[in-house]
Amino acid sequence: MIRDFFTLLKLKQELEQFIGMEVVNFFSQEKYVVVLSLAASEDNTHNIIMSLLPDNSAIYVNDSFAKAKSNVTTLFIDILNDRLQAIDILQNDRILKFTFIKFTLYFCPFGGNNSNLFICGKNNKILFVSKNKEFYINSVLNLKDFLNNQLVEFIDYNPNAPLLEALVKSNLHLNKYYAKEFLAELNIPEDKFLSSININALYDKIINFCNNILSYNEVYIYEADNKPNKKLLSLIPLKNYVLLKTYNSVSDAIKFIQIDNLIQYNTNKILRELLPKLQRDEKKILDSIKNSENYEESIVRASNYRQYAELLMAQPNVKIKVGDKIELNDWNGKQVEIKLDNKLTLLDNANKYFSKYKKSLAEADIKQKRVPILKNKLKIIQDNINLINNAKNLKELQKIRNNLIQDTIVIMQQETQPINIKFRVFELDENYTLYVGKNASNNDELTMKFAKPNDIWLHARGSSGSHCIIKSKSNKNEKIPKIILQKAAEIAAYYSGAKNAKYTPVCYTQKKYVHKPKNANTGAVVLQREEIIMVEPKLPKNEE
């Protein structure tokens, strides 16, 4: 209720102590927050904070406000040294009018996007406005557009309406909390219709109640109903709410609510930023653990592939083609149907199955090794989810967020995804492995994050295509054999826009000579140096 009509009336009374003071500063260091500094002397300066934030508009005094050293914007220099003459709250609405000698300032803290601040010169010509400048500036401020002149007199309100509605929506300006308190004092049901009571007999009591609202010396802060962590400002005691604290100044009370709202906003912002990401990562890792724990299936599959390869190699003539399948007896005499590539010989099909056997065995090994790593990461994520849910204040949440960002725990996908799923992987021989990107963003990750400075980087020259990285298992800075380089270049050409060319130029260099310019498109890089090799685009036979 920091924008309530009676709250602003009480605030107006407090602000009147500044009448006669001069404007010494008018600036902003935060979007939609304006500071008006008034002074009677150099040692007696007061800061009126006018917030026009969509969900947190308010006005209050903050004499301890510290002006920032940077990012400060002086707003309307002509108002400096002007002297405050009067403060009014315009009839029938929540608009504060500050009258200076040369200018008039109107503060409209309606809440939402309708809140605004105007400074007008003669004939109410708008010289400064906080929001929608292109619409308002240099036009004449028409207060009829802002004043609520449609409020009905209480005694003329619809007799078929409930009494609570009439109290809140009539020209009395009572909010629902004050209206309920008034009815509770008189023991009148809230849903009682106006037609069933003597309006004239009740009217004097209502006016007396309204007049007394400003008579209390204290301002009360309560817990808001049905709104966790929200605070309620009231100028009168409320019997059915939990009292948190009291103030002697309505400005101090508004300041407390305003800061509390800001803390809650930042708290919710951090919760929205962290929790969904952590929960998504938790689910991904749980799925990955489930997938990795079935590594026995990969072992069984590898065993079958090896058996097929050995059975094919045991045939009398392995250089013949027999179609798309063959039925053979295994070593125990059981009949086995083996699917074949009808374009390949039995020997080539056997080699293909041997390759699949090695891949499945490697996959099983990767899965088995990943399980404890994944479970450790899962524990870290779940521990942080618990820390966030049990955080007692904004400071604790900010510390958790900083730790998460520092430890890069929030972004788990890259860390938990196995290499053979991230990139295409080709074993060029027992010592060299080729990694091939799958798309533009994947190329960026392969080149800029996965590759080491001395790895060999390849790409089809003058064509779109995958980035490719050759890694040596020995991790030595050694010269790549020509046959390895040619195999890798053939694969790089195959995964490029020049796939169907007879011969394709492929550039290669060490990764340390590959750089990504600032603001470059995804997957785009520049080379400091390069060499060219001409190859036929193709995959290794066992990968076709």
JOMO-V972974 format. One record per run of one state. SS is the DSSP state (H for helix, E for strand, - for the rest). FROM is the first residue (numbers start at 1). LEN is the number of residues. Records with the same first field share a line. If there is no record, write none. Layout:
SS: FROM-LEN / FROM-LEN
This chain:
-: 1-4 / 19-3 / 31-2 / 42-2 / 52-6 / 62-11 / 75-2 / 80-3 / 90-5 / 101-3 / 109-3 / 115-1 / 121-1 / 130-3 / 137-3 / 141-2 / 146-6 / 153-1 / 157-5 / 171-5 / 186-7 / 197-2 / 216-3 / 224-7 / 235-8 / 248-2 / 293-2 / 314-11 / 330-5 / 340-6 / 390-4 / 408-5 / 417-2 / 423-1 / 428-4 / 437-3 / 451-5 / 461-4 / 466-2 / 473-9 / 495-1 / 497-7 / 516-10 / 528-3 / 536-5 / 544-1
H: 5-14 / 77-3 / 112-3 / 122-3 / 133-4 / 143-3 / 154-3 / 163-7 / 176-10 / 194-3 / 199-17 / 250-43 / 295-19 / 346-44 / 394-14 / 413-4 / 419-4 / 440-11 / 482-13 / 511-3 / 541-3
E: 22-9 / 33-9 / 44-8 / 58-4 / 73-2 / 83-7 / 95-6 / 104-5 / 116-5 / 125-5 / 140-1 / 152-1 / 162-1 / 170-1 / 193-1 / 219-5 / 231-4 / 243-5 / 325-5 / 335-5 / 424-4 / 432-5 / 456-5 / 465-1 / 468-5 / 496-1 / 504-7 / 514-2 / 526-2 / 531-5
